[in-house]
């Protein structure tokens, strides 16, 4: 495949790189040390129109393509993997289900403020006993008149402690397992819904990861994003797009690490010359650079598949494998 990013893509890259260098890089280490969410930087991302980068302008988005989204996550992750995954989880997991499956009313009510960056979104799928096994979902929603009553818990939710809107997947009393799986929009502050304390994670610490608890949490029928039996398909399609975001995160981290290593090799001297002139180390750097370029093409190929409407489950999985 012959592929090259457009001038518009590279202009966007320069814009986001400048933002990342000025707004995120100076605080990246302290964010990691303090397990702190970069609230001010995320607010500015919204003001720049990047929190809804791939969504139509009519829904508050920037109206750009999937490659632009990948570049945004890549460039943020180049200086801080946590900030990259904050954007990735918000766009591809917290917002995309509403865009792809939501009603027009839901899009206007929830997607518009998400895309504008006025609200932050999260994706409530994994559970303590199921992990990423979506079919093992035990959180249950039981219909009661015009409402659904949700009970259960979710874990490892990126943006969980700071989000305003949550896309929550449940099984239902309609049918067992994935055949009855549904999806609901649960806003922060809904009675019976509690955002747990932030996890003290080993890495990507600025991403505000936490657990969610549902204790007789009542939501309206109007908050149903996917009816029973269609929730599992929505979860799987959302994760396909999420893998593009994770791949972009991995690529950005690799690029940032490579730049640090190259700078060090040019400055560090041994035996009277920079260690970059030591052939064995130079070969290693070339190998790393080639791997990064290979990963970049895998990522952009997956993003191109998605934006052109081709199947991208496989290409997104491959990109995630290679980039991470």
Secondary structure, DSSP 8 states (H G I E B T S, - for coil): ------HHHHHHHHHHHHHIIIIIHHHHHHHHHHT---HHHHHHHHHTT-TTTTS-GGGTS----HHHHHHHHHHHHTT-HHHHHHHHIIIIIIIHHHHHH--HHHIIIIIHHHHTTSS-EEEE--BTTTBT-GGG---EEEEETTEEEEEEEEEEETTTTT-SEEEEEEEESSSSGGGG-EEEEEETT-TTEEEEEE---SS-GGG--EEEEEEEEEEEGGGEEE-TTTHHHHHHHHHHHHHHHHHHHHHHHHHHHHHHHHHHHHH-EETTEEGGGSHHHHHHHHHHHHHHHHHHHHHHHHHHHHHTT---HHHHHHHHHHH-
